[in-house]
């Protein structure tokens, strides 16, 4: 974040006061943390839960002021508390009838998060659960192609979208509603409206699991979902090398900040088995995600290889548990699905 932008943000925030102490917000007893991801500003304010209503009103005023800064594209303010939150009592804006809602997340793009989300959802279906997958990556939706769906959703008599379905999994994505080559050039408020439509405006029916394929990073969409949806847990996807793990740590810390449990971490593209020599090659190093799991005291859920057939079948819209159910990688997905279900049920 440039010093100029940072100073402007701090100057605006510092004009407001903590209602309890009368101190300027930046100098109050409650920490304020600011991050900037390519013009998308995220602000974490730690508050006393008894002041939630006052801070909600204050957050809206601060947002309006910050959005006047020319180089800022969106602003999201997250109110956190050291005191534990009872998610069963909290009223959420996004509502869906699912026994468990799990977020699949990564700190950066290119680590195979969407591939994991799709194959994990299909694996859950294969072991007997009623599953839906929601593609929350507004800017780069991958689920339509990976699930082999090219249709448009229809509207039922209650004026709600009917999820498209393939391989027994219900699917919804912004990619079903815009042309495949059309970019979604949307600012924060438009993204929020699109996400709300895919939750409250979709007739999901009753689900055992809703799998949410989050966009990469720790920006506006992730924080908005964390605030407005009862998420039961997050699975972090990373590759083994340090550059990916740096961003994975940010994802883990974000979920901890908003009181969403991190179920565990997956090491994707962990190794490659050569077709010619049948030897294991660790192209991106190996074991980094396992070390991070130990460091953060979260579960290491397993490692997955670079697999050519997985890549080919993902491009063709046929998940590996469908195309090659007896393959080692399909068995790995089924094992992860079974183990996570035991852990959270």
N, C-alpha and C positions, 0 to 999 in steps of 0.2 A: 504494500500500500504506500503510495507516495506521501511524503510529509505534508504536502499541501492539502490533499484530500483528508488525511488523518486529522490535521489541525482544524479543518472546517467541520468535520463530524464531531470532534471533541468540543469545539466551540458551541455548537448547537446543543449537544447533550448537556453541557455544563450550564445552560440557561435555565434548566428545569431542576426542581428540588424534590428530594425525598420527603414525602408528606409527613412521615413519622418523625424525622429528626430535624427537618428544615434545612439540611445541608444540600449543596449543589450535588446533582446526581453522581457526577464523576468522583466527588470527594466524600460520598456517603459511606455508610458502613457496609453497603451491599456492592460486591464487585461487578464491574461492567467490562465485558470483553468484546472486542470488535475485530471482525475479519472481513477481508475484501477479496472476492474471487471474480476477477475480470469485470469489476463494476457492480457485482451483486454483493450487497453489504449484509452481513449477519451480525446481530448484536445480542449478546447474552447478558441478561441482567438478573442477578441473584436477589430474590426478594423474600420478605416475610410473607407466608401464604395468606395471612390476614389482610394484606394490602393488595391482593390480586385484582380486585375490581378497580381500584384507583390506578394501578400500574397498567391495566389493560387500556384504560382511557388515555393515559399518558403516552403509551406506546403508539397509538393511532396519531396523536398530535406530532410526536417525534418523527414518525414515518413521513408525514406530509411535508415537514420541514426539510428532511434529508433528501426527499425526492426532488426538491428544487435545485439541488446541486447538479450541474449539467452532466458530469461524467458518471453519475450513479444511475444504473439501470433498474435496480430493484432493492428494496430494503425489507428485511425480515427481522423481527424482534422476538426473541425467545425468553420467556420468564422462567427461571429455574429456582429451586429451593433446596437447601441442605436437608430439609425434612422430607421424608419419603412421601410419595404420592400414591394414593389408593386409586389405581386405574379403574377399579370396578365401580367407584362412586363418582369419578369425574365425568362430566357431561362433554361429549365430543361432538364436533360439528359434522364430521363424516361418520356415517353409520352403515354397517353392513352385517348381515346375519351369517357370521362365520365363527366357528368354535375357536379357531386360531388364525391370527393374521401375522405372517412372517415377512420381514423385509430382507431382500437380498441386496447387499450394498458393497461398494468398493470405493476406495479413496481416489482412484484415478481410472480413466478409461483404458481399454485394451487388455484387460486381465481375464476376460472370459466370463464376466458377471452374468450377462444375459443368457449365454450358453448354459451356464450352471442353473439359472433360474428356470429355464424351460425344461431341461432334463430332470431337474429336481421335482418340478410339478408333475411331470409325467410319471416319475418313479413313485411319488405319493399315490397317484391314481392306480398304478400297477399293484400296490400293496393294499388296496381296498378303500382308499379315502375318496370323498367327494371334493374335488379340487377346482379352484379357479385361479387364473393368473392375470394380474393387472400390470400392464406395461406403463409405468409412470415416467418413463424417459420421453418427455414431450418432444425434445429436440432431436432425438435419434432412436425412434422406436424400432426394435428388432424382433419383437415377438411375432408379428404377422408372418414374416418370412420363415422364421424358425419353426413355427407351428403349422406351416403349410396352408395358411388361410389368406384368401385374396378377396373375400366377399365384403359387403358393407352390412353393418348391423341394422336390424329392423326395429320399429317402435311398436310396443304392445298397446293394449287398450288403456293402460294407465299412463301412457305417454313416457314410458321408460324404455331405454335401449335394451334389447335382448342380446346377451353375450353370444358371440360366435363360439362354436365348439368343434374341437378335433381331438381325436385320441381319448375322448371321454373327459377332456379338460375344458372348462369354460374360459373364454379369453376376451379381454377388452384392451384396446390400445388406441391411441390417437391416430396410429398408422392405418386403422381401418376407415378413418373418416377424412383423411387428406390423401392427395395423390402421392405415390411413392417418391416422386422427384421434387415434391414441393417442400421447401424448407419452412419450419415453424419459427417465424421471426416474431416472437412474443416476449413481452415484458412480464415481470412478476405477477401482477394482478390477473393477467390473461391465463397464465399457467395455473394459478390457483383455481380459477373458474373451470378450466378444463379438467383438473384433478377432481374437483367436487362433482362435476358431471359424471365422471367415470365411477364414482362411489354412489352418491345419492341418486343419480339419474340412470342407474343401470339396475335391471331386475336380475340380481345375482341368484335369487332363491336362497336355499339353505346350504351352506358349505361346511365341510370339516376344516379345510385349509384355504385361505386366500394367500397366494404368493405374490408379493409386490416386487417387481423388477425396478429398483430405484435408478435414477440417473447417477452417473459417477460423480464423486466429489461430496462436498458438504455444504451445498448451497441452499437456495430458497425453497426448492421443491422438497428436499429432504426434511428441512426444518418445519415447513408447513404441515407435512404429513405427520411428523412427530407430535406437533401441537394439536392437530385436529382429528387424529385417528387412534383408536386403541390398538397399538401394535404390541404383540405379545413377545416379540424377540427379533433380533437381527442376526443374520449370518454374513460375515465379512469374507469377501473373496480377494485374494492377493496372489501374485506370483512371488517366487522366492527372493528375487533380487532386492537390494536395499532401496532402490528408487521407488519401487512399488510399496514396500513396507512402510516407508516414511508416510505415505498418504493413507495407508491402511490404519496407522496409528491415529491419524486425524479422525477417521471414521469411527473408530472405537471410542475415542474421547467425546465425539459429538453425541453418540447414543448414551453414553454415561451422563453427559450434561443434561439431557432431556429425559432421564430416568427410564430409558428403554433397555432391557437386559440384552446383552450380547451373548447369543447362544454359543457361538464359537467362530473359529476361522478355518477356512479352506485354503490349502496351498494348491493353486491351479497351475498347469503347465510345469509341474514339478520335475518331470523327467521325460525322456523319449526313448522308446525301444526301437532300435534300428531293425528294419525288415531284412537287411542283408546279414548282419553279424549277430543279431538278436541280443546285443548288449545294451545296457542301460546308460544313457547319456544325460547328464544334468546340465542342460544348456543354459538355464537361467540361475545356476547355483541350486542349492537344495537345503531344506530344513529351516529357512528363515522364518516362515509362518509359525512353525512349531515353537521356535524360540520366543516369538512375540506372544503366543498363547500363554507360555509360562510366565513371561514378564507381566502380562496383564491379568493373570489368574483367570483365564477363560479356557474353554475346551478347544483342543485341536481336533477338528472333525474329520481330517483325512487329507491325503494328497491325491491329485488327479494328474494323469500324464498328458502330454501333447499327443493327440491321436488323430491321424489323418482321416480315418473313417468318420470320426465325430465331426470334423470340420466339413467334410463333403456332405454328410447327411443333414447337418444344420443348414447349409446353403440350400439343400433340396427340400427343406421343411419336414424332415422326418427324424424326430428325436431318437437317440441311440438305443433307448430302452424299447423302442418299437422296431427299429430296423435290424438291430443285432442284440436281442435280449440275452443271449448267452455269452456275449463278449465280456472281457474283464472290466472294461470301463462301465458298461451297463450295470454289472454286478456291484461296482463301487457306488454308483448313484443309488441303487436300491438299498445297499448297506447304510449309506449316509441317511437316507430317508427314514429307515427303520430306527436307527440309533437316535436321531434327533427327536422322532416321535416319542420314543421311550423317555427321553430326557425332559420333554416339556408337557407331557400329558399326565 
